Amino acid sequence: MFNTLKAFFVLFIFAIGSLTACKEAQRYSPDGHISLRLSEPNVSVPEMLEVIKKADPSKLCLFIVGDTAKGDEFIFSIARLGPADSMTTREAFDGYVRPVLPPMTVLVSADVYEKGGKVFYRKLTESDHMERKVRSTMFYVMENGRSNVMYELKATSHVHKAEIVLEKMEEMAGSVEF
């Protein structure tokens, strides 16, 4: 697992160095079922995704989102999670998302809120990686609010970028369509 994390950070540094092009806003669908508008600029990093999938096969895609010149870049991924039975988004969030924390991770918040007429299911965690505090910002969505498939939209960044990452994640989560 440690070697996987080391490889991940090496690939992350490589990907950040190659982040130069800005793409137009377009809908992106990793599996033909869920789609959303990705923040720009963004660069897909399939090599990094393959490394991550060895530890977490639920990941569907991986991007570096943001402008490296402004220092607001972050890692963005979408994972397809599958509760065993069909349930509401709230039941899945409360039963499977809210109580689960990886080792050496601190829960900042796990909340449900409404904004702009949409209900958001959000979890924020922090951990220390390579002597830096890292924030994970996750939003959870289900088709029609009830399904046996839940999608996790996840951003990982340094904690000092938390505000801009949260803003961009809300925009992307708010653009989700099935």
N, C-alpha and C positions, 0 to 999 in steps of 0.2 A: 504494500500500500504506500509506504514511504517513497519507493522508487517511482510509483505512478504519480505522486504529488510532485516529485522533483522534475519528472519529464513534463508534467503539466505546466509548471512555472517556466521551464526553459522554452517550451513552445509558446507560452503566453508572451514572453519577452520578444521572441522572434516575430510573432503576429503583430504586436504593438509597433515594432520597428517597420513593418510593411504596411501599416494602415495609412494610406495616402489618398485613396479615391473616395469620393462622396457619391453615394447612389441616390437616385430619386426615390421619394417615398412610394412604396408599392406594397401590395398585400403579399404576405409570405405564408405559405402553408407547408409545414414539414411532413405532413402525412396525408394530405388531401381531405382532412376532416376539419381541423381547426385552422383559422387564418387570422392574421393580425398585421397591422402596419408597424414595421420596424423603424425605430428612430434612426436618423442618419447622423453622420456616416456610419456604415456598418460593413464589416468584412467577415465572410464565412471562414471558419478555420477547421476544415474537415480533418486535417492531420491531428489536431488537438482533440477533436471529437472522438476519434478512434482510440486514443489513449484513455480518455475519460470513460468511454463505453466499456472498457475492460473492468472498471470498478463499478460502473453504474449503467447497465444496459438499457435503462428506461429513457436515457437521453436521446432526443430526436434530432437536435441541431445545436450548434454552438457558434456564437458570433462575438466579435469584438465590436462594441458599439461605442460611439463617441468620437471626439476629436482629440487626438494626442497632442496637438499644438496647444489646445486649451487645458489639457490635463484632466478631461472629464470622461475618459474612456473606462469601460467596465466590461466584464465577461457576461454574456447573456446566453441562457439556454432554455430549451423547452423540453420537459419530460412528460411522458404519458404514464400515469399511475393508474392502477386498477384495483379499487376496492372489490372484494369478492362478490358483493351483492349490489344491486341498484339501490342508491340512496340519494338523499338531497346533498347539495353542496355543503350546507351547514352541518349535517350529520358526519360527512366525510372529513370536513375541516376539524370539527370538535373531537372526533374519534380517532382519526389517523394522522392529522397534521399537527395540530396544536400540541399534543403531549410528546411528540417525538423530537429528540435532540441528539445530534451526533456527539461523540465524546469530545470533551474540551470545548464545548460550544455553550454560549450563554443566550438565553431567550431575552430579547429586547422587548418584543411585543408580539402578540398574535391576536388580531382583532378583525372584526367585521364592521364595515362602515359604508355609508351611502354618499356618493358624490356625483353630481351631474346626472341624477336619475339612475345611476348604476350602483349595484351592490358589489363591494370589493371584499375579498377574503385575503388578508395579508398577514405574513409572518416575517419578522425581522430577527436575525440572530447575529451574534458576533463571536469571533474566535481569533486566536493569535496564530499567524503563519509567518515563519521566517522573521520573527521579531517585529511584525507589523500587525496592527489590528485590522481585521477584515470583516466587512459587513455583508451579509447575504440578505437580499430583499426578494421575497417570494410572494407571488400572487397565484391564487388557485381558481380555476374555472371549470365548469361542467356545462354541457349542452342542456339548455332548458332548465337548469337548476336541479336536475335529477338524472343520474346515469350510473353506470358501473365503470366509467372512465373519467378520471380527473386529470387535468393538465396543470403542471406547475411551470410558471414563468419565473425564472430565477436570474437575478443579477448578483454578481460578486464583485466587490470593489474595496478599495481602502476606505476606512470609516470616514475620513474627511470628505469624501465625495457623496456621502449618504443623501444629502438634500437633493442634488441634481439627479442622482440615480433614482430616487423615489419619484420625482416628477416625471422622468422619462418612462419609468415602469408603469405608473398610473396611466399615462397616455397609451402605452402599448396594450396594457390589460383592458383599458376601456375600448380599444379598437377590435377586440376579439369577436370573431363571427364563426358560426358553425355551418 
